[in-house]
């Protein structure tokens, strides 16, 4: 499924027209949600913790998953585990993956190098790592240093995910986003078209990896245009609730001054811009529905009212920044997992009753422009 030709407000609103009728459920039944998982380097271990706790709470059932970059990797691990063994298997699959990609994991050297680069968005200032990165990006491209296009990430992903089983899991919707290099549009890979190559495309940082070609089309990291995408849920799932796991902070109080801090902040702003755009459109439609200017329902000409919820990394635990995105130490991953579990528990304690009723994110405040 490709994205609409234009990502303007008109196209987005059109996507809110329903595709599937919501199921009729009593209040005592399990609440269904969609999950939208951001990318963000090693901080994806926070998402692992959030998912770990959500899987333990049998009051919730996941109907759809959207993921980008590291979020796409978490998404396929989660979906594969659910498809093959349910909640417990999904927890095990996520834990095994994050243990394997840590510095103490038993990966072959090539896979270790690929994962360390994938989980690193910005080099440490004043270290040999930064000098290497600067030299690589200023004088060489991935096409210069990797003419044979060797990418062991494919073997690593296929080691953990049975894509055939994932594609056959028709009761779970999953979407992975990538950026079409030629058209500059977001490409959405639905469940039936998700392969290891699609996940690699979603996680393809262009200064580190050669573009991933699928059917002759080159793709880069999906975070540039959809981190993560929400709109595919509107016509494919019955629930109107989306829980966003956001690991790129919207707000930082300090002004970045070093080159690594500046680059990190540019990445955060860029990789949040598409999500803010979706928030703005969802809020616009919700206000029109609340004002009685748009009909809410499942019939022709009626619109979905999306309830947005969010768990954010930078509200919990210690201070996370560009430096911590580089860490592949398992103790650091475990700390993020614990923080993610705690964040998920707090969210459910505060907002479980709101699921299915209203948004718990002030979308208007999140998406509003600053006027001089």
N, C-alpha and C positions, 0 to 999 in steps of 0.2 A: 504494500500500500504506500504510494507516494504521498507527500504532503500536498496541500492545495497549491496551485501555481502562485497565488499571492497569499502572504501571511498578514494581510490587512485585517481591520476590524470586521469588515463584511464577511470575509471567508471564515474567520474564527467564530462569529456568531452563527453562521450557517452550520458549523460543526456541532453546535449545541443542540441541534434538532435531534431527537431521540432515535435510536435504532432498535433497542430492545426494551420491552416493557419491564418495569421494576416488578420483582416478585412480591406477592402479598405475604407478609410475615407478621406474626404476633410479636409484641414487644419483648417476650421472653426468649425469642429465638436468637440465634447467632447473628451478629451484625457483620455485614459485608463491607469491605473497604478495597480501594485501589491504592497501590503504593507507587510513588514516584521517587526514584533514587538518583540523587546527584552524583556526579563524578568529582573527585578531589584528591587524587593521589593516595598516599598512605592513609589519609583520613577516612578512606572507605571502611577502615576497621571499625569506626564509630557506627556506621550503618550496619555492619555485622552485628554489633551489640544490640541495636534497636530491633533488628529482625529476630535475633535470638530470643528477646523477651516477648515480642509479639507472637511468636510461634508457640510460646508456652501458655498464652492466654486464649483459652478455647472459646471465649465470648466473641472472638473475632475470626472471620474467614476472609482470606485474600481472594479477590475475584480477578484483579488485573495488576500487572507490574509493568512499570516503565523504567528504563535505566539508561544511563549514558556513561561511557568511559568506565571508571572503576565501579560506578553504579550499575552499568550493564553487566559487569562480571558478577557482582553480587546478585543481580536479578536472575541470571541464568543458573547460578548455583542454587538459589532459592527455588526456582521453578523446577529444576531437575530433581532436587530432593523431594519436593512435594509430589511430583509426578511418579516417582519411583518408590517412595516409602513413607510419605506423609510428613508430619511435622518433625518427628524425631530424626528422620533421615535428612531433612532440610537443615536442621541444626548441625548435624554431623558433617554434612557436605561443606557448609560455610566454615566450620571450625577447622576441618582438614585443609581447606584451601589456604586460609590465613596462616595456619601453622607452616604449611609448605613454602609460602612465599616470604616468610620471615627470614632473617639472617641465619637462623639456626635450622632452617628447613633443609631437606635433602634433595635440592634441585641440582640437575646438571649445570655446569658452569655457564653455558649459553643461556639457559632459561633464567638462571640467577641474574645475569647481566641485564636481560630484557626486563625482568620484573623490577629490578632496582631503578632502571631508567623510567619505566612506566609509572611507578609509584612516586616519582620525583618530578614536581612541577618546576621548581626554581632551585638553582644551586646555592650552596652555602657561601656567603660573602667571604672573600679573603682566604679561600681554601684552594687546594689544587683542583677540586671538583669544579669550582667556578672557572678557573683558568682553562680547564679542559673544555667546559661547555662553551665559553666565549670563543675559543679558537675554533671549535667545531661549527658553531652557528654562524660565525663571521666569514669563515674561509671555505667551509665544506658543507655540503648538504648530505642527507642520508643516502642520496644516490651516488655521492662520491665515495663514501666510506663503506657502503654496503652494496657493491655493484651486483652481487648475486641475489640480493633481496632475501637474505636469510632472516626469518623471523620465527624463533622457537616458541613464541607465544601460542601459536596454533596448537602445537603438541601439548602444551601445558593445559590449555583450556579443555581440549578433548580428553585429557587424562581424568578430568573431574566431571565432565558433562556428557551425557548421552543425548546428543542433539536429536536423534531419531525419536527417542522417548519423549523428549521435550515437545517436539513438533506435534506429537500425537495426543498431547494432553489437552483435549478440546475444552475442558471445563475451566481452564485457566488462560486468560489473555495475557500476553507478554509482548512488549514493544522495546526495540533497541533503536536508538537514533544515531545517525552519522551525518556528516556534511559532504554533499556532492561537490567535489572540487571544481568541476566544470561549470555547473549552473549556480553555485552558491546557495542552493536550497537544502533544507533538511530532508533527509531520506529516512523514512520509518520502515523498519523491518518488523513485520508482525510475526507471531509465533510460528506460522507455517513456513516462513522463509528465513528463520534465524539459524545461522550456522556459526562455526568457529570464526569464519572470515567476517561475518557481520559484527561479531563482538570485537574482533581485532580492528575493524574499521571504526567502530565507536570509540575505541581507545587509542586511535592513531594520532599522536601529537606530531605535527608536520616537521618540526625541527629535530625530532628524534627518530622517526620511522618513515620509510617510504610509504606513499599513499597505498592503501589497500584496494586492489582492483577486484570488483565483483561484476561479472558479466561485461567486462571491458570498461567499466566506469570507475574512476578513482575516488576514494573517500578519505576524509580526515576525521578527526575527533568530532563527535556529535555535540560536544559542549558549546561550540561556537554558535549553534542555532537552536539547540534544544537541550537544556540541562536542568532537569529532564523535561520531556514533553508530557503534557497533560491531555491535550485535545484528542488523542486517539481513543481515550476511554469513553468519550461522549456518545459514540454510536456503537460501542462494542460491549459495554458492561451495563448491568442493571443498576448497580449502586451509583448514587450521586455524590459519594464521599471519597475524597482523595487525600491521603496522608503523604505529605512531601517530607522526605528526609534530606535536609539541606545542610551541606558541609562546607559550602563557600559562604562566608559571612557577608551580609549586605552592608553592614556598618562597621567602620573602624574609626576610633576617636583620634588616633595618632596620625600625623602626616608622614608618609613614607619618605625616607631620605636616602637610603643606600640603594644601589642598583638592584639588588635582589628584592628589597622591600617594594620598590616601585614596580618591578616586573610582576611580583606576586599580587599587588593590588590591581594592576591592569588585568591580570588573569581573573581575579575574583569579580571585578566589575563586568568584564566581557562574558564570563561564564554564568552570570546571573541575569543578564539583560533579557534573554528570551523568556525566562521564568517570570520576570516582572511584567513583560508584555502579556503573558497569559493571565496573570493575576488581574491586570487592568481590564481585559476583555471579559473575564468571568464576573468581575464586580459590576461591570456595565450591564451585562445581561441580567444579573441578579436584581439590580436596582429597578430595571424596567419591569421585571416580573413582580417585584414587591409593590410597585406603583400601579399595577394592573394594566400596564401598557403592552406587555407581552404575555401570551397565555402559557401557563406552565403545565406540562403533561407529556403524554407519550403519543398523542395523535398527530395527524398532519397539521403543520403550521404551529405546533406547540414546541416549547423549548425546555431543555434541562436546566435545573438550578443546581449548580455544583457547590457542594460544601467543601471548603479547603481547610485542612488541618496541617500542622507542621511541627516537626521536631528538628531543632537547630543545634549543631555542634557547639557553637561559640557561647551558648548559654550555660554550659555545664563543664565541670572539671577544671583543668588548668588552662593557661593561655596557649592557644594553638596558632601557629603562624607558618610562614614559608619554610622555616627550618624544620619544623616537625613534619611537614609533608614529605621530607626526605627519609625519615627514619623507617627502617625495616626491622628494627629490633623487636623480638616477640613480646618482650615486656611492655614496650610502647603500644603494640597492637592490643595486648591484653588490657592495658589501662583504658584505651579507647573503647574496647568492647564493654568494659564495666561501666564507663561513662554513658555509652549508648543504651545499655540495659536500664540504667538509672533514669535516663532521660525518657525512655519509653514508658517506664513505670509511672513517672510523675505525670506524663501526658495523660495516660489512661486514668489515673486517680482524679485528675482535674476535669477531664473532658470526655470520658467514655459516654456519659449520658447525652452529650451533644452530638455524637455521631448519629447520622440519620436525621438530624433536626436542623442544625445550623453550622455555619463556618465558625471556626475558632481562631481564624486569622483575620485581622482587619485589613482586607484587601485594598480598600481605598487609601488607607494610610501607607501601605507598602508601595503602591504603584503611583502615587500622586507625584507630579512634577514640582520642582521648587521654582517659584516665581520671584523675580527680582522686585 
